[in-house]
Amino acid sequence: MNILYVLIPLGVVLMALAVWGFMWAVRSGQFDDMEGPAHRILMDDDDPRIPRRRRERERDDSDAD
């Protein structure tokens, strides 16, 4: 039973370290999408299966950004 006095604070400390490590990884860009823009440049926007109005709307949305 006395071991709980050691294991509970140890568990809290380890959890705090894990949360800190996760936050550090997110802020340093470890989860950024590095392949998405490279694949997006290969996709053809002039696909004839896409209706013309939809393509124009998508262009307008991309110009607004």
PQR file with spaces between the fields and no chain letter, atoms N, CA, C, O and H, PARSE charges and radii, in Angstrom:
ATOM       1  N    MET     1       0.823   -1.200    0.000 -0.4000 1.5000
ATOM       2  CA   MET     1       0.000    0.000    0.000 -0.0000 2.0000
ATOM       3  C    MET     1       0.863    1.259    0.000  0.5500 1.7000
ATOM       4  O    MET     1       0.482    2.281   -0.570 -0.5500 1.4000
ATOM       5  N    ASN     2       2.017    1.178    0.638 -0.4000 1.5000
ATOM       6  CA   ASN     2       2.903    2.345    0.675 -0.0000 2.0000
ATOM       7  C    ASN     2       3.489    2.681   -0.690  0.5500 1.7000
ATOM       8  O    ASN     2       3.900    3.814   -0.941 -0.5500 1.4000
ATOM       9  H    ASN     2       2.326    0.348    1.101  0.4000 1.0000
ATOM      10  N    ILE     3       3.521    1.683   -1.568 -0.4000 1.5000
ATOM      11  CA   ILE     3       4.086    1.922   -2.889 -0.0000 2.0000
ATOM      12  C    ILE     3       3.224    2.906   -3.688  0.5500 1.7000
ATOM      13  O    ILE     3       3.718    3.563   -4.604 -0.5500 1.4000
ATOM      14  H    ILE     3       3.186    0.763   -1.364  0.4000 1.0000
ATOM      15  N    LEU     4       1.931    3.007   -3.338 -0.4000 1.5000
ATOM      16  CA   LEU     4       1.059    3.957   -4.036 -0.0000 2.0000
ATOM      17  C    LEU     4       1.503    5.403   -3.810  0.5500 1.7000
ATOM      18  O    LEU     4       1.294    6.256   -4.673 -0.5500 1.4000
ATOM      19  H    LEU     4       1.530    2.473   -2.594  0.4000 1.0000
ATOM      20  N    TYR     5       2.106    5.680   -2.674 -0.4000 1.5000
ATOM      21  CA   TYR     5       2.589    7.035   -2.400 -0.0000 2.0000
ATOM      22  C    TYR     5       3.761    7.414   -3.320  0.5500 1.7000
ATOM      23  O    TYR     5       4.053    8.594   -3.517 -0.5500 1.4000
ATOM      24  H    TYR     5       2.276    4.988   -1.973  0.4000 1.0000
ATOM      25  N    VAL     6       4.399    6.429   -3.857 -0.4000 1.5000
ATOM      26  CA   VAL     6       5.504    6.670   -4.796 -0.0000 2.0000
ATOM      27  C    VAL     6       4.981    6.622   -6.238  0.5500 1.7000
ATOM      28  O    VAL     6       5.348    7.453   -7.069 -0.5500 1.4000
ATOM      29  H    VAL     6       4.162    5.471   -3.698  0.4000 1.0000
ATOM      30  N    LEU     7       4.124    5.641   -6.520 -0.4000 1.5000
ATOM      31  CA   LEU     7       3.702    5.436   -7.904 -0.0000 2.0000
ATOM      32  C    LEU     7       2.745    6.524   -8.415  0.5500 1.7000
ATOM      33  O    LEU     7       2.810    6.894   -9.587 -0.5500 1.4000
ATOM      34  H    LEU     7       3.826    4.966   -5.845  0.4000 1.0000
ATOM      35  N    ILE     8       1.889    7.023   -7.580 -0.4000 1.5000
ATOM      36  CA   ILE     8       0.947    8.052   -8.037 -0.0000 2.0000
ATOM      37  C    ILE     8       1.682    9.337   -8.416  0.5500 1.7000
ATOM      38  O    ILE     8       1.448    9.842   -9.514 -0.5500 1.4000
ATOM      39  H    ILE     8       1.836    6.723   -6.627  0.4000 1.0000
ATOM      40  N    PRO     9       2.552    9.895   -7.578 -0.5600 1.5000
ATOM      41  CA   PRO     9       3.298   11.090   -8.044  0.2800 2.0000
ATOM      42  C    PRO     9       4.201   10.798   -9.239  0.5500 1.7000
ATOM      43  O    PRO     9       4.366   11.639  -10.123 -0.5500 1.4000
ATOM      44  N    LEU    10       4.781    9.605   -9.258 -0.4000 1.5000
ATOM      45  CA   LEU    10       5.609    9.231  -10.412 -0.0000 2.0000
ATOM      46  C    LEU    10       4.761    9.185  -11.683  0.5500 1.7000
ATOM      47  O    LEU    10       5.208    9.631  -12.740 -0.5500 1.4000
ATOM      48  H    LEU    10       4.646    8.922   -8.540  0.4000 1.0000
ATOM      49  N    GLY    11       3.548    8.653  -11.588 -0.4000 1.5000
ATOM      50  CA   GLY    11       2.642    8.620  -12.734 -0.0000 2.0000
ATOM      51  C    GLY    11       2.249   10.015  -13.183  0.5500 1.7000
ATOM      52  O    GLY    11       2.157   10.286  -14.380 -0.5500 1.4000
ATOM      53  H    GLY    11       3.186    8.291  -10.729  0.4000 1.0000
ATOM      54  N    VAL    12       2.016   10.900  -12.226 -0.4000 1.5000
ATOM      55  CA   VAL    12       1.648   12.274  -12.567 -0.0000 2.0000
ATOM      56  C    VAL    12       2.819   12.971  -13.267  0.5500 1.7000
ATOM      57  O    VAL    12       2.625   13.694  -14.244 -0.5500 1.4000
ATOM      58  H    VAL    12       2.091   10.680  -11.253  0.4000 1.0000
ATOM      59  N    VAL    13       4.018   12.752  -12.764 -0.4000 1.5000
ATOM      60  CA   VAL    13       5.205   13.367  -13.383 -0.0000 2.0000
ATOM      61  C    VAL    13       5.413   12.836  -14.799  0.5500 1.7000
ATOM      62  O    VAL    13       5.705   13.608  -15.712 -0.5500 1.4000
ATOM      63  H    VAL    13       4.175   12.165  -11.969  0.4000 1.0000
ATOM      64  N    LEU    14       5.267   11.537  -14.987 -0.4000 1.5000
ATOM      65  CA   LEU    14       5.430   10.959  -16.328 -0.0000 2.0000
ATOM      66  C    LEU    14       4.356   11.472  -17.288  0.5500 1.7000
ATOM      67  O    LEU    14       4.637   11.734  -18.457 -0.5500 1.4000
ATOM      68  H    LEU    14       5.029   10.910  -14.245  0.4000 1.0000
ATOM      69  N    MET    15       3.146   11.613  -16.796 -0.4000 1.5000
ATOM      70  CA   MET    15       2.069   12.144  -17.647 -0.0000 2.0000
ATOM      71  C    MET    15       2.359   13.592  -18.026  0.5500 1.7000
ATOM      72  O    MET    15       2.136   13.991  -19.169 -0.5500 1.4000
ATOM      73  H    MET    15       2.918   11.400  -15.846  0.4000 1.0000
ATOM      74  N    ALA    16       2.855   14.379  -17.076 -0.4000 1.5000
ATOM      75  CA   ALA    16       3.205   15.767  -17.374 -0.0000 2.0000
ATOM      76  C    ALA    16       4.326   15.831  -18.413  0.5500 1.7000
ATOM      77  O    ALA    16       4.298   16.682  -19.302 -0.5500 1.4000
ATOM      78  H    ALA    16       3.036   14.055  -16.148  0.4000 1.0000
ATOM      79  N    LEU    17       5.302   14.947  -18.308 -0.4000 1.5000
ATOM      80  CA   LEU    17       6.376   14.904  -19.302 -0.0000 2.0000
ATOM      81  C    LEU    17       5.850   14.506  -20.680  0.5500 1.7000
ATOM      82  O    LEU    17       6.286   15.044  -21.698 -0.5500 1.4000
ATOM      83  H    LEU    17       5.325   14.255  -17.586  0.4000 1.0000
ATOM      84  N    ALA    18       4.919   13.570  -20.704 -0.4000 1.5000
ATOM      85  CA   ALA    18       4.351   13.157  -21.993 -0.0000 2.0000
ATOM      86  C    ALA    18       3.568   14.300  -22.623  0.5500 1.7000
ATOM      87  O    ALA    18       3.675   14.524  -23.828 -0.5500 1.4000
ATOM      88  H    ALA    18       4.565   13.133  -19.877  0.4000 1.0000
ATOM      89  N    VAL    19       2.788   15.022  -21.839 -0.4000 1.5000
ATOM      90  CA   VAL    19       2.023   16.151  -22.370 -0.0000 2.0000
ATOM      91  C    VAL    19       2.973   17.246  -22.846  0.5500 1.7000
ATOM      92  O    VAL    19       2.758   17.837  -23.904 -0.5500 1.4000
ATOM      93  H    VAL    19       2.701   14.840  -20.859  0.4000 1.0000
ATOM      94  N    TRP    20       4.017   17.519  -22.073 -0.4000 1.5000
ATOM      95  CA   TRP    20       4.999   18.523  -22.485 -0.0000 2.0000
ATOM      96  C    TRP    20       5.685   18.107  -23.791  0.5500 1.7000
ATOM      97  O    TRP    20       5.877   18.938  -24.679 -0.5500 1.4000
ATOM      98  H    TRP    20       4.192   17.039  -21.213  0.4000 1.0000
ATOM      99  N    GLY    21       6.049   16.843  -23.912 -0.4000 1.5000
ATOM     100  CA   GLY    21       6.681   16.354  -25.141 -0.0000 2.0000
ATOM     101  C    GLY    21       5.763   16.465  -26.339  0.5500 1.7000
ATOM     102  O    GLY    21       6.200   16.823  -27.432 -0.5500 1.4000
ATOM     103  H    GLY    21       5.893   16.168  -23.192  0.4000 1.0000
ATOM     104  N    PHE    22       4.487   16.156  -26.136 -0.4000 1.5000
ATOM     105  CA   PHE    22       3.521   16.278  -27.225 -0.0000 2.0000
ATOM     106  C    PHE    22       3.353   17.735  -27.650  0.5500 1.7000
ATOM     107  O    PHE    22       3.336   18.040  -28.842 -0.5500 1.4000
ATOM     108  H    PHE    22       4.132   15.865  -25.248  0.4000 1.0000
ATOM     109  N    MET    23       3.230   18.623  -26.680 -0.4000 1.5000
ATOM     110  CA   MET    23       3.080   20.044  -26.999 -0.0000 2.0000
ATOM     111  C    MET    23       4.318   20.580  -27.706  0.5500 1.7000
ATOM     112  O    MET    23       4.201   21.380  -28.634 -0.5500 1.4000
ATOM     113  H    MET    23       3.244   18.375  -25.712  0.4000 1.0000
ATOM     114  N    TRP    24       5.495   20.151  -27.280 -0.4000 1.5000
ATOM     115  CA   TRP    24       6.727   20.561  -27.942 -0.0000 2.0000
ATOM     116  C    TRP    24       6.750   20.080  -29.397  0.5500 1.7000
ATOM     117  O    TRP    24       7.140   20.827  -30.294 -0.5500 1.4000
ATOM     118  H    TRP    24       5.589   19.501  -26.526  0.4000 1.0000
ATOM     119  N    ALA    25       6.336   18.846  -29.624 -0.4000 1.5000
ATOM     120  CA   ALA    25       6.326   18.302  -30.979 -0.0000 2.0000
ATOM     121  C    ALA    25       5.347   19.053  -31.871  0.5500 1.7000
ATOM     122  O    ALA    25       5.647   19.322  -33.034 -0.5500 1.4000
ATOM     123  H    ALA    25       6.019   18.239  -28.895  0.4000 1.0000
ATOM     124  N    VAL    26       4.177   19.393  -31.336 -0.4000 1.5000
ATOM     125  CA   VAL    26       3.186   20.123  -32.139 -0.0000 2.0000
ATOM     126  C    VAL    26       3.700   21.513  -32.473  0.5500 1.7000
ATOM     127  O    VAL    26       3.566   21.960  -33.612 -0.5500 1.4000
ATOM     128  H    VAL    26       3.933   19.174  -30.391  0.4000 1.0000
ATOM     129  N    ARG    27       4.277   22.198  -31.514 -0.4000 1.5000
ATOM     130  CA   ARG    27       4.755   23.571  -31.747 -0.0000 2.0000
ATOM     131  C    ARG    27       5.984   23.625  -32.643  0.5500 1.7000
ATOM     132  O    ARG    27       6.202   24.620  -33.334 -0.5500 1.4000
ATOM     133  H    ARG    27       4.386   21.835  -30.588  0.4000 1.0000
ATOM     134  N    SER    28       6.784   22.574  -32.641 -0.4000 1.5000
ATOM     135  CA   SER    28       7.989   22.598  -33.476 -0.0000 2.0000
ATOM     136  C    SER    28       7.733   22.098  -34.892  0.5500 1.7000
ATOM     137  O    SER    28       8.659   22.029  -35.702 -0.5500 1.4000
ATOM     138  H    SER    28       6.607   21.765  -32.080  0.4000 1.0000
ATOM     139  N    GLY    29       6.471   21.743  -35.201 -0.4000 1.5000
ATOM     140  CA   GLY    29       6.137   21.380  -36.569 -0.0000 2.0000
ATOM     141  C    GLY    29       6.358   19.927  -36.921  0.5500 1.7000
ATOM     142  O    GLY    29       6.483   19.590  -38.098 -0.5500 1.4000
ATOM     143  H    GLY    29       5.719   21.798  -34.544  0.4000 1.0000
ATOM     144  N    GLN    30       6.408   19.064  -35.932 -0.4000 1.5000
ATOM     145  CA   GLN    30       6.632   17.644  -36.199 -0.0000 2.0000
ATOM     146  C    GLN    30       5.451   17.004  -36.931  0.5500 1.7000
ATOM     147  O    GLN    30       5.621   15.986  -37.601 -0.5500 1.4000
ATOM     148  H    GLN    30       6.307   19.338  -34.976  0.4000 1.0000
ATOM     149  N    PHE    31       4.263   17.587  -36.809 -0.4000 1.5000
ATOM     150  CA   PHE    31       3.079   17.002  -37.433 -0.0000 2.0000
ATOM     151  C    PHE    31       2.629   17.799  -38.658  0.5500 1.7000
ATOM     152  O    PHE    31       1.511   17.597  -39.132 -0.5500 1.4000
ATOM     153  H    PHE    31       4.125   18.414  -36.264  0.4000 1.0000
ATOM     154  N    ASP    32       3.447   18.681  -39.174 -0.4000 1.5000
ATOM     155  CA   ASP    32       3.085   19.438  -40.366 -0.0000 2.0000
ATOM     156  C    ASP    32       3.022   18.518  -41.573  0.5500 1.7000
ATOM     157  O    ASP    32       3.755   17.532  -41.656 -0.5500 1.4000
ATOM     158  H    ASP    32       4.356   18.845  -38.790  0.4000 1.0000
ATOM     159  N    ASP    33       2.150   18.846  -42.496 -0.4000 1.5000
ATOM     160  CA   ASP    33       1.971   18.051  -43.704 -0.0000 2.0000
ATOM     161  C    ASP    33       3.042   18.461  -44.714  0.5500 1.7000
ATOM     162  O    ASP    33       2.957   19.528  -45.321 -0.5500 1.4000
ATOM     163  H    ASP    33       1.555   19.647  -42.429  0.4000 1.0000
ATOM     164  N    MET    34       4.032   17.620  -44.884 -0.4000 1.5000
ATOM     165  CA   MET    34       5.120   17.922  -45.804 -0.0000 2.0000
ATOM     166  C    MET    34       4.851   17.369  -47.197  0.5500 1.7000
ATOM     167  O    MET    34       5.435   17.852  -48.167 -0.5500 1.4000
ATOM     168  H    MET    34       4.101   16.753  -44.390  0.4000 1.0000
ATOM     169  N    GLU    35       3.983   16.370  -47.321 -0.4000 1.5000
ATOM     170  CA   GLU    35       3.748   15.730  -48.610 -0.0000 2.0000
ATOM     171  C    GLU    35       2.517   16.271  -49.326  0.5500 1.7000
ATOM     172  O    GLU    35       2.423   16.146  -50.547 -0.5500 1.4000
ATOM     173  H    GLU    35       3.508   15.978  -46.533  0.4000 1.0000
ATOM     174  N    GLY    36       1.587   16.858  -48.619 -0.4000 1.5000
ATOM     175  CA   GLY    36       0.340   17.326  -49.219 -0.0000 2.0000
ATOM     176  C    GLY    36       0.554   18.331  -50.327  0.5500 1.7000
ATOM     177  O    GLY    36       0.005   18.140  -51.413 -0.5500 1.4000
ATOM     178  H    GLY    36       1.663   16.960  -47.627  0.4000 1.0000
ATOM     179  N    PRO    37       1.327   19.403  -50.118 -0.5600 1.5000
ATOM     180  CA   PRO    37       1.551   20.356  -51.214  0.2800 2.0000
ATOM     181  C    PRO    37       2.280   19.726  -52.397  0.5500 1.7000
ATOM     182  O    PRO    37       2.042   20.117  -53.540 -0.5500 1.4000
ATOM     183  N    ALA    38       3.156   18.765  -52.149 -0.4000 1.5000
ATOM     184  CA   ALA    38       3.873   18.115  -53.242 -0.0000 2.0000
ATOM     185  C    ALA    38       2.919   17.271  -54.083  0.5500 1.7000
ATOM     186  O    ALA    38       3.063   17.206  -55.304 -0.5500 1.4000
ATOM     187  H    ALA    38       3.349   18.448  -51.221  0.4000 1.0000
ATOM     188  N    HIS    39       1.953   16.631  -53.445 -0.4000 1.5000
ATOM     189  CA   HIS    39       0.978   15.824  -54.193 -0.0000 2.0000
ATOM     190  C    HIS    39      -0.053   16.722  -54.867  0.5500 1.7000
ATOM     191  O    HIS    39      -0.536   16.405  -55.954 -0.5500 1.4000
ATOM     192  H    HIS    39       1.836   16.684  -52.453  0.4000 1.0000
ATOM     193  N    ARG    40      -0.390   17.831  -54.235 -0.4000 1.5000
ATOM     194  CA   ARG    40      -1.420   18.725  -54.773 -0.0000 2.0000
ATOM     195  C    ARG    40      -0.972   19.347  -56.091  0.5500 1.7000
ATOM     196  O    ARG    40      -1.802   19.622  -56.958 -0.5500 1.4000
ATOM     197  H    ARG    40       0.002   18.089  -53.352  0.4000 1.0000
ATOM     198  N    ILE    41       0.330   19.572  -56.250 -0.4000 1.5000
ATOM     199  CA   ILE    41       0.819   20.187  -57.487 -0.0000 2.0000
ATOM     200  C    ILE    41       0.691   19.224  -58.665  0.5500 1.7000
ATOM     201  O    ILE    41       0.659   19.658  -59.816 -0.5500 1.4000
ATOM     202  H    ILE    41       1.003   19.349  -55.545  0.4000 1.0000
ATOM     203  N    LEU    42       0.618   17.920  -58.388 -0.4000 1.5000
ATOM     204  CA   LEU    42       0.498   16.930  -59.455 -0.0000 2.0000
ATOM     205  C    LEU    42      -0.942   16.711  -59.896  0.5500 1.7000
ATOM     206  O    LEU    42      -1.180   16.126  -60.952 -0.5500 1.4000
ATOM     207  H    LEU    42       0.644   17.567  -57.453  0.4000 1.0000
ATOM     208  N    MET    43      -1.900   17.167  -59.109 -0.4000 1.5000
ATOM     209  CA   MET    43      -3.307   16.953  -59.451 -0.0000 2.0000
ATOM     210  C    MET    43      -3.725   17.935  -60.535  0.5500 1.7000
ATOM     211  O    MET    43      -3.330   19.101  -60.534 -0.5500 1.4000
ATOM     212  H    MET    43      -1.707   17.642  -58.251  0.4000 1.0000
ATOM     213  N    ASP    44      -4.529   17.435  -61.451 -0.4000 1.5000
ATOM     214  CA   ASP    44      -4.963   18.237  -62.585 -0.0000 2.0000
ATOM     215  C    ASP    44      -6.251   18.964  -62.232  0.5500 1.7000
ATOM     216  O    ASP    44      -7.257   18.335  -61.905 -0.5500 1.4000
ATOM     217  H    ASP    44      -4.850   16.488  -61.452  0.4000 1.0000
ATOM     218  N    ASP    45      -6.217   20.287  -62.297 -0.4000 1.5000
ATOM     219  CA   ASP    45      -7.409   21.077  -62.002 -0.0000 2.0000
ATOM     220  C    ASP    45      -8.338   21.174  -63.201  0.5500 1.7000
ATOM     221  O    ASP    45      -9.496   21.562  -63.048 -0.5500 1.4000
ATOM     222  H    ASP    45      -5.399   20.798  -62.562  0.4000 1.0000
ATOM     223  N    ASP    46      -7.862   20.834  -64.380 -0.4000 1.5000
ATOM     224  CA   ASP    46      -8.663   20.951  -65.585 -0.0000 2.0000
ATOM     225  C    ASP    46      -9.378   19.647  -65.910  0.5500 1.7000
ATOM     226  O    ASP    46      -9.518   19.292  -67.080 -0.5500 1.4000
ATOM     227  H    ASP    46      -6.922   20.519  -64.504  0.4000 1.0000
ATOM     228  N    ASP    47      -9.819   18.950  -64.913 -0.4000 1.5000
ATOM     229  CA   ASP    47     -10.521   17.688  -65.110 -0.0000 2.0000
ATOM     230  C    ASP    47     -11.890   17.972  -65.726  0.5500 1.7000
ATOM     231  O    ASP    47     -12.671   18.720  -65.138 -0.5500 1.4000
ATOM     232  H    ASP    47      -9.706   19.238  -63.962  0.4000 1.0000
ATOM     233  N    PRO    48     -12.207   17.402  -66.889 -0.5600 1.5000
ATOM     234  CA   PRO    48     -13.493   17.702  -67.539  0.2800 2.0000
ATOM     235  C    PRO    48     -14.684   17.142  -66.774  0.5500 1.7000
ATOM     236  O    PRO    48     -15.816   17.551  -67.031 -0.5500 1.4000
ATOM     237  N    ARG    49     -14.469   16.232  -65.854 -0.4000 1.5000
ATOM     238  CA   ARG    49     -15.586   15.668  -65.094 -0.0000 2.0000
ATOM     239  C    ARG    49     -16.102   16.648  -64.043  0.5500 1.7000
ATOM     240  O    ARG    49     -17.209   16.489  -63.530 -0.5500 1.4000
ATOM     241  H    ARG    49     -13.549   15.899  -65.645  0.4000 1.0000
ATOM     242  N    ILE    50     -15.289   17.668  -63.724 -0.4000 1.5000
ATOM     243  CA   ILE    50     -15.727   18.662  -62.749 -0.0000 2.0000
ATOM     244  C    ILE    50     -16.555   19.706  -63.476  0.5500 1.7000
ATOM     245  O    ILE    50     -16.077   20.280  -64.455 -0.5500 1.4000
ATOM     246  H    ILE    50     -14.389   17.797  -64.141  0.4000 1.0000
ATOM     247  N    PRO    51     -17.772   19.973  -63.037 -0.5600 1.5000
ATOM     248  CA   PRO    51     -18.593   20.980  -63.714  0.2800 2.0000
ATOM     249  C    PRO    51     -17.915   22.348  -63.714  0.5500 1.7000
ATOM     250  O    PRO    51     -17.185   22.697  -62.787 -0.5500 1.4000
ATOM     251  N    ARG    52     -18.175   23.122  -64.784 -0.4000 1.5000
ATOM     252  CA   ARG    52     -17.501   24.397  -64.982 -0.0000 2.0000
ATOM     253  C    ARG    52     -17.786   25.389  -63.843  0.5500 1.7000
ATOM     254  O    ARG    52     -16.871   26.073  -63.384 -0.5500 1.4000
ATOM     255  H    ARG    52     -18.768   22.839  -65.537  0.4000 1.0000
ATOM     256  N    ARG    53     -19.027   25.473  -63.390 -0.4000 1.5000
ATOM     257  CA   ARG    53     -19.347   26.408  -62.320 -0.0000 2.0000
ATOM     258  C    ARG    53     -18.576   26.092  -61.055  0.5500 1.7000
ATOM     259  O    ARG    53     -18.115   26.986  -60.346 -0.5500 1.4000
ATOM     260  H    ARG    53     -19.770   24.917  -63.763  0.4000 1.0000
ATOM     261  N    ARG    54     -18.446   24.804  -60.787 -0.4000 1.5000
ATOM     262  CA   ARG    54     -17.721   24.408  -59.577 -0.0000 2.0000
ATOM     263  C    ARG    54     -16.261   24.831  -59.669  0.5500 1.7000
ATOM     264  O    ARG    54     -15.691   25.323  -58.696 -0.5500 1.4000
ATOM     265  H    ARG    54     -18.820   24.077  -61.364  0.4000 1.0000
ATOM     266  N    ARG    55     -15.641   24.633  -60.869 -0.4000 1.5000
ATOM     267  CA   ARG    55     -14.243   25.033  -61.032 -0.0000 2.0000
ATOM     268  C    ARG    55     -14.070   26.533  -60.853  0.5500 1.7000
ATOM     269  O    ARG    55     -13.117   26.981  -60.216 -0.5500 1.4000
ATOM     270  H    ARG    55     -16.104   24.232  -61.660  0.4000 1.0000
ATOM     271  N    GLU    56     -14.996   27.313  -61.419 -0.4000 1.5000
ATOM     272  CA   GLU    56     -14.902   28.764  -61.288 -0.0000 2.0000
ATOM     273  C    GLU    56     -15.065   29.192  -59.834  0.5500 1.7000
ATOM     274  O    GLU    56     -14.389   30.109  -59.368 -0.5500 1.4000
ATOM     275  H    GLU    56     -15.770   26.948  -61.937  0.4000 1.0000
ATOM     276  N    ARG    57     -15.961   28.526  -59.129 -0.4000 1.5000
ATOM     277  CA   ARG    57     -16.172   28.848  -57.719 -0.0000 2.0000
ATOM     278  C    ARG    57     -14.914   28.514  -56.896  0.5500 1.7000
ATOM     279  O    ARG    57     -14.530   29.261  -55.996 -0.5500 1.4000
ATOM     280  H    ARG    57     -16.510   27.782  -59.508  0.4000 1.0000
ATOM     281  N    GLU    58     -14.290   27.387  -57.224 -0.4000 1.5000
ATOM     282  CA   GLU    58     -13.066   27.013  -56.516 -0.0000 2.0000
ATOM     283  C    GLU    58     -11.943   28.003  -56.801  0.5500 1.7000
ATOM     284  O    GLU    58     -11.156   28.328  -55.912 -0.5500 1.4000
ATOM     285  H    GLU    58     -14.602   26.781  -57.956  0.4000 1.0000
ATOM     286  N    ARG    59     -11.869   28.488  -58.057 -0.4000 1.5000
ATOM     287  CA   ARG    59     -10.841   29.488  -58.386 -0.0000 2.0000
ATOM     288  C    ARG    59     -11.080   30.788  -57.636  0.5500 1.7000
ATOM     289  O    ARG    59     -10.145   31.414  -57.137 -0.5500 1.4000
ATOM     290  H    ARG    59     -12.509   28.224  -58.779  0.4000 1.0000
ATOM     291  N    ASP    60     -12.361   31.189  -57.563 -0.4000 1.5000
ATOM     292  CA   ASP    60     -12.687   32.411  -56.832 -0.0000 2.0000
ATOM     293  C    ASP    60     -12.329   32.274  -55.358  0.5500 1.7000
ATOM     294  O    ASP    60     -11.830   33.215  -54.740 -0.5500 1.4000
ATOM     295  H    ASP    60     -13.121   30.681  -57.968  0.4000 1.0000
ATOM     296  N    ASP    61     -12.587   31.098  -54.803 -0.4000 1.5000
ATOM     297  CA   ASP    61     -12.247   30.873  -53.397 -0.0000 2.0000
ATOM     298  C    ASP    61     -10.741   30.899  -53.191  0.5500 1.7000
ATOM     299  O    ASP    61     -10.262   31.435  -52.192 -0.5500 1.4000
ATOM     300  H    ASP    61     -12.993   30.334  -55.305  0.4000 1.0000
ATOM     301  N    SER    62      -9.986   30.322  -54.130 -0.4000 1.5000
ATOM     302  CA   SER    62      -8.533   30.313  -53.972 -0.0000 2.0000
ATOM     303  C    SER    62      -7.942   31.700  -54.179  0.5500 1.7000
ATOM     304  O    SER    62      -6.929   32.034  -53.564 -0.5500 1.4000
ATOM     305  H    SER    62     -10.375   29.887  -54.942  0.4000 1.0000
ATOM     306  N    ASP    63      -8.565   32.524  -55.047 -0.4000 1.5000
ATOM     307  CA   ASP    63      -8.090   33.891  -55.238 -0.0000 2.0000
ATOM     308  C    ASP    63      -8.355   34.743  -54.010  0.5500 1.7000
ATOM     309  O    ASP    63      -7.576   35.643  -53.695 -0.5500 1.4000
ATOM     310  H    ASP    63      -9.388   32.252  -55.546  0.4000 1.0000
ATOM     311  N    ALA    64      -9.449   34.465  -53.317 -0.4000 1.5000
ATOM     312  CA   ALA    64      -9.798   35.239  -52.121 -0.0000 2.0000
ATOM     313  C    ALA    64      -8.831   34.980  -50.990  0.5500 1.7000
ATOM     314  O    ALA    64      -8.613   35.842  -50.140 -0.5500 1.4000
ATOM     315  H    ALA    64     -10.082   33.734  -53.573  0.4000 1.0000
ATOM     316  N    ASP    65      -8.236   33.766  -50.978 -0.4000 1.5000
ATOM     317  CA   ASP    65      -7.271   33.430  -49.908 -0.0000 2.0000
ATOM     318  C    ASP    65      -6.005   34.119  -50.180  0.5500 1.7000
ATOM     319  O    ASP    65      -5.051   33.984  -49.414 -0.5500 1.4000
ATOM     320  H    ASP    65      -8.414   33.065  -51.669  0.4000 1.0000
